[in-house]
Amino acid sequence: AAVSVFPGVRLLTVGDANGEIQRHQEQQPLRLEVRTGPDSADEDVCVFKCSVSRDTECSRVGKQSFIITLGCNSVLLQFGTPTDFCSFYNILKNCRGHNTERSVFSERTEESSAVQYFQVGAPGVRGGIPGSGGEFQIVLDVGCGSGILSFFAAQAGARKIYAVEASTMAQHAEVLVKSNNLTERIVVIPGKVEEVSLPEQVDIIISEPMGYMLFNERMLESYLHAKKYLKPSGNMFPTIGDVHLAPFTDEQLYMEQFTKANFWYQPSFHGVDLSALRGAAVDEYFRQPVVDTFDIRILMAKSVKYTVNFLEAKEGDLHRIEIPFKFHMLHSGLVHGLAFWFDVAFIGSIMTVWLSTAPTEPLTHWYQVRCLFQSPL
């Protein structure tokens, strides 16, 4: 069984068995041991011992206390520091099976693909950190992956970094933190940011929440959810995101999609007529975005920009996105679809750094995205 030890915990028992409130406080700070496995016999002197399950009545109290009710009596555990309490609270939630409940994150993602939404990588993000002045004091790294952004924050002078990671990468991040002797400054918290608890508010939130077309993977919603831990004057890296869209012409790409669907045009595939599904196949191929890069000469107009200010946006703003557009065509021809890319800005107190995925910039792992019209304009 795994054992976590919390020193300096004070114990207060409260009961009303006789109709009157009775309290007894253990004067000396005690050592609390949390065992997340089968019970075992102990040789040490034990002042209080109990088992906690999903059905146990218990609740958080204030900033660093927890109360457990057993029958007519309740036990209040007061932890020495908010950090100790948060560690205890997160362990307890996992053990009680709270990770199986439907959080906001779970409602919008499939369990089988959750790991994919927290990928490792930090291209371009590091550039924004040196220009942040004195903002890096208390930092929250959302979806930290291997923890690379947390290490960059530590190099920039952050006093404390809380690195939250929902996937099994959290274990590897913990190994890197220990091997780099940063356990006093970087705290790895396994779990989804929608479900974990932090002991304090933070000065800045850092993350790499961008997906294809900026919004894909829906990590941005977790990034915005994390603002509940951000101080009123706090900052976010990235700070804003610009989505660009422009019409394009590409006869070759258009015909490639039709060619793929022609497989279903066969009247006798090993004796089976597939042609009844050809229409559905065409619909499906044209419904799928094309993730690649392209020559900017296929663009037929200047792009339209849609901006999201992460400091001001709410999670609900991303549930439905409408982008009004009006293009002034630069040349004539068939419009086969719309091309998308994005830029993000890291706006510090000293400087602003941009990361661009535009087709005119060096290629990134976000590429660009094109959405084809089934009927060209």
N, C-alpha and C positions, 0 to 999 in steps of 0.2 A: 504494500500500500504506500502511496506517495504521502509524504509528511511535509507540511509547511509550518514553520515556527514563527510566532509573532510575540516578541518580548514587550514588557511594559503595558500589558492589558489589565485594566481595572474591572472588577466584577461587582455588580449591584443586583441583589435579588429583591423582587417586589411581589407581594402577595396580598390577597384580601379574603383569606379563608374564613376569618371571623367577622367579616363585614367591615373591617377596618384595614386601611392601607398599612402594610408592614414592610419596612425596608431594612436591608442589611447590606452594608458595603464592605468589601474586602479592602482593608487599608493598604496592604502592600501590593504593588504591581505584580501581576502573575505572568507566567509564560503560557501562551495559548498554542496548542498543537492541533492542527487540522489534518485529519487523516481522510484521504479520498479513496478508501478501499475497505476491505473486511476489517471488522473490529479485532483487536488483539489485546492480550493481557499485558499490563504495564507494571513494572516494579516501582516506578516513581510514585511519590505521593500525589494524589489527584484531589483538588478541591472541588471541582465540578466536571461532570462528564455527561454528554448527551449525544444522540444521533439526530441528524437533520435530514428529512426527506422532502419530497414535493408537498406532502400534506402537513408538514410542520408549520405552525403559525409563527411567522417571524417577519421582521421588517427593519429597514434602515431608520436610524434616528439621527437627525442633525447631520453634521459633516463627517463625523468619524466614530459613530456608535451604532450598535446593532442590538435588537431585542428579540429574544426567543421566549415564547410562551409554552409552558408544559403544564397542563392541568390548571390548577389554581395559582400557580406561581409563574412569574416572568423573570428572565435573567437579562440584564443589560450589560453588554460588553463595550467598554470604552477603550478604543485603541490609542496607542501613543502618538501616532501621526496619521494624517489623512492618507498618505501613501500606503501605509500598512493596511488601513481600512479598505481602500480600493482593491488591493491585492486579495484580501480576504473575501470581499464582496464578489469579485469576479470568479474566484474559485468556487464559492458557494453557488453562484448562478449556474455555472457549468455542471456542478455535481447534482443540482436539483433538476437538471434537464431543461433549463430555460432556453438553452440553445436550440431546442426543438420547436419553440414557439414561433409563430409567424410574425417576424419583425417587418418593418417597412422594406428592408433589404430583401427578405425572403419572399414577400408578396410580389416583387417585381422581377425576381430572378429564379432560374431553375437551379436546384441544389447541385446537379451534376456539372454545371458550368460555373459555379461560384469561384473556383480557383482561378479561372481565366480572367475574372474581373479584377484581379489584384496581381498584375504582372510586374516582373522586375524590370527596372530601367529608369534612367534619369537624363536622357539626352536633352541638353538645353536648359534644364532646370537649375543646374549648378551655377550657371552664369548669372542668375538673378540674385543669389545669396550675398555676394560681397557688397552689393550696392544697397543693403538694407539698413545701414547705420546701426543703431543700437536696438533694433527691433527683435533680435534673436536672444531673448532672455528665457522665456518659457515657450516651448514649441510643441505643437501637435503635428505629427506626421501621419497622415491618413492613408491607409493601404501601403504600409512602408516596404513591403516585399523583403528584400535582403537588408533593408535599413540604410541604403546608400545616402538618401537625402538626410537622414538623421545624422550620419557622419559628417556630411557637408555642413549641417547646422552647428554641430559641435566645433568644427574647424572655424566657423564664423563667430564663435564665442558664446553660443547658447549655454545658459546655466543648467537648464533641464529640458530634456526632450522626451515626450511620450510618443512612442512608436506603436501604432495600432495596426494589426495585420490579421485578417480573417482566415487566411489559408495556413497550411502547414509550414509555409515559409517563415512564420513567426519563430519556429524552433531554430532555424538556421540563422535568423537575425540575432537571436539571443547568443548563439555561439560566437558570431562576429563581434558583438558588443563586448563579450567577456575577453576574447582574444586580443582586442584592442584596448583593454583596460579602461573602458568607459561606462562601467556599471553604475558609477555614482552619478552620471549625467544622462545616460540614455536608459529609459525604462520601456521594455518591450511588453505590450499588452496584447495577448492573443484574443481575438474576437472581432466582431463587427462593430464599427463605430456607433451604430444605432443601439447597441446593447451594452457596451462596456461603460465603466464609470471612471472619471478622472478626479484626482484629489484637489485640483485647482483649475482656475481659468488660465487661458494661454494668451500670449502676446501675438502669436502668428500661427497660422495653419499652413503647412506645406504638403504638397501631394503631386502626383502625376496622374490626374484623373481623366485625361483626354483619351477618347477613342477615335475611330474613324469618323470623319465629319464632325469631330469634337464630341458629339453626344452619344455615339455608340458605346456599348458596354455598360452604360448607365451608372458609371462610377461617380459622375458629377453630382448625382443626388446624395450620395454618401458624403461627398466633399461639402456640399451645402448643409447637410444635416449636422456636420461637425461644428457649425457656427454656434451651437448652443454652449460650447466651451470657450468661445472667443470673447475676449474683453471688448467693451464698447469701442475702444480706440484701437483695436487690433487690426492686423493686416492678413492678407491671404496671398500665397504664392502657388499657382498663378492668380493674378488679380482680376483680369478681364480676359474674355475670349471673343474673337471675331470670326464668324463663319462667312465665307465668301461663296457665292454661286454665280455661274455664268453659263450661257447657252453655248453648245459646241456642235460641230458637224464632224461625223466620222462614219462614213459609209462602210468601211471595212469592219469596224466593231459591230455595227448594226447587223450586217450580214452574218457575222460569226454567230451571233445569238440565234438567228433564224436557222442557221445550219445545224446548231446543236439540237434544236427542236425537231429537225427533220427525221431523226431516228424514229420518232413516233408516227411518222407518215407511212411506215412500211405496212402494206396490206397483208404480207405473209412473212412474219418473223418466226421461222421454225414452225410454220403452219398457223401462227396466231396473228390476227389482224389487229395492229396497234393504232390504226389511224383514228379511231374514235377519241384517243387521248391527245391528239396532236394540238388541238386548240388549247387544252389545259397546259400542255408542256410549253407552248409559246408564252402563255400568260405568266407561268412560273419563271421562265428564264428572264423575261423582261422585268419581272418584279424584283429580281436580285440586283443590288448595286454592284458595280464593277470597281474593284479596288486595284488600282495600278497607277502608273504615271503617264504623262502625255506631253506632246509638243504644244506649247502655248498658241501656236498658229492655228490650231483647230478652234480656238475660242472666237466667238462671233460678236462679242460685246464686252464692254468693261464690266467687271463683277459688281454685284450688289452685296453690301456688307450688313450682317446682322450681329449686334454686339450683346454679350451677356456680361454684366458686372457681377462677379461672384460675391462681392461684399454686400450687394443689395438684393440679389436674386433669392427666391425661396424655392424649396423643393418642388412645390406645386407648379411653379412656372415652367418646369421642364416636362410636366406630364402631357402637355399639348403645346406644340410650338408652331406658330404661324408666321411665315416670313413674306411680307408683301414685296413684290418686285416689279420693276419696269425697266426694260432694257432698251438702249439706243443702239441699234445694230450697226456694226462697223462695215459689214459687207453682206452680200446676199448669199443664199444657199439654203439647203435643207437643215433644219435644226433637229438633230437626232436625240438630244437630251440636255440635261443640266450637269455641269461639273461643279464639284465642291472641294474646298480646302479650308484650313483654319489657321489663325495666328493666335498666340496667347502672350500676354504681357505680364512681367513680374515688376510691379511698380514699387520700388523701395523709396526710402526717404532721401537717398542720395542720387540714385540713378534708376532708369527703367531699362529692362532687357526684354527683347522680343524673341520669341521662337516661332518661326514660320514654316508651314508645310506647303507653301505655294509652289506651283510648277516651275516658277522662276528661281527657286531656292534649291540648295543641295537636298537631295532626297532623304527623307526620314522614314522610320518604320511605320508612319501613319499614311504614307503615300498620298494620293488624292483619290477621290471617289467620283464615279460618274453614274448617273441614273438615266437609263435609256427610255425614250418614248416608244411605245409599241407602234405608233403611227407618227412618223416624222411630221414636223410643221413646215 
